[in-house]
Amino acid sequence: MPLPRLKTIKNTSQFVLRYFPRCIMTPIAARYVAIDTHPLRPKILHMYANRDPNTLWWRVSVNHLPLKRVVRLWCARRARKAFRQALEERGFDHEGRPIKKEGSSSPTVGLKGTVEIIVNQRSIKEGLPAVQEEMASLVDSLVQVAQGQDSQNKAPTPKKAPEKQKSKPKRGPGQEKSKSSSH
């Protein structure tokens, strides 16, 4: 069975954010699970069976970059740090659960689903503040989409029957309503 495709939420000069409202297995894990005799299959199945589906499953992808491994790892680490920081600034922990803080307006509903952040090559040349700013923009888009998905999944409220409009007397061009009345 093919995995559902993640939908591109936002594409910036440094990152691509892809999202799916349900938690799904990574393509690499699915490849191992598809082979019945693979030695990692039981471990991966156990890991996904015990993982909380009401949290945000996210990953950073850098393997497509034509750079040395050390540079790709540095990019991934910097993107992960910026993503965690942006989540925390919006009141979520690193798994998308709301952070309980006294005296602050933290979100009541957590983020859930699968997120993939693809790092573009331009991110390497940008400074950390630019990376953090763009990641904050991505997280804002993610929160908006994820909370919109959550409200769509809730039970719909019954719609009221349309009310009939009261008919107003028609007036011709010479029959305007007078604002001043003399009694």
PEQUIBEL-V156080 format. One record per residue. RES is the residue in one letter. BURIAL is # if it has 9 or more other ideal C-beta (glycine too) atoms within 8 Angstrom, else .. Layout:
[[RES,BURIAL] [RES,BURIAL]]
This chain:
[[M,.] [P,.] [L,.] [P,.] [R,.] [L,#] [K,.] [T,.] [I,#] [K,#] [N,.] [T,#] [S,.] [Q,#] [F,#] [V,#] [L,#] [R,#] [Y,#] [F,#] [P,.] [R,.] [C,#] [I,#] [M,#] [T,.] [P,.] [I,.] [A,#] [A,#] [R,.] [Y,#] [V,#] [A,.] [I,.] [D,.] [T,.] [H,.] [P,.] [L,.] [R,#] [P,.] [K,.] [I,#] [L,#] [H,.] [M,.] [Y,#] [A,.] [N,.] [R,#] [D,.] [P,.] [N,.] [T,#] [L,#] [W,#] [W,#] [R,.] [V,#] [S,#] [V,#] [N,.] [H,.] [L,#] [P,.] [L,.] [K,.] [R,.] [V,.] [V,#] [R,#] [L,#] [W,.] [C,#] [A,#] [R,.] [R,#] [A,#] [R,#] [K,.] [A,#] [F,#] [R,#] [Q,#] [A,#] [L,#] [E,#] [E,.] [R,#] [G,#] [F,#] [D,#] [H,.] [E,.] [G,#] [R,#] [P,#] [I,#] [K,.] [K,.] [E,.] [G,.] [S,.] [S,.] [S,#] [P,#] [T,.] [V,.] [G,#] [L,#] [K,#] [G,#] [T,#] [V,#] [E,#] [I,#] [I,#] [V,#] [N,#] [Q,.] [R,.] [S,#] [I,.] [K,.] [E,#] [G,.] [L,.] [P,.] [A,#] [V,#] [Q,#] [E,.] [E,#] [M,#] [A,#] [S,#] [L,#] [V,#] [D,#] [S,#] [L,#] [V,#] [Q,.] [V,#] [A,#] [Q,#] [G,.] [Q,#] [D,#] [S,.] [Q,.] [N,.] [K,.] [A,.] [P,.] [T,.] [P,.] [K,.] [K,.] [A,.] [P,.] [E,.] [K,.] [Q,.] [K,.] [S,.] [K,.] [P,.] [K,.] [R,.] [G,.] [P,.] [G,.] [Q,.] [E,.] [K,.] [S,.] [K,.] [S,.] [S,.] [S,.] [H,.]]
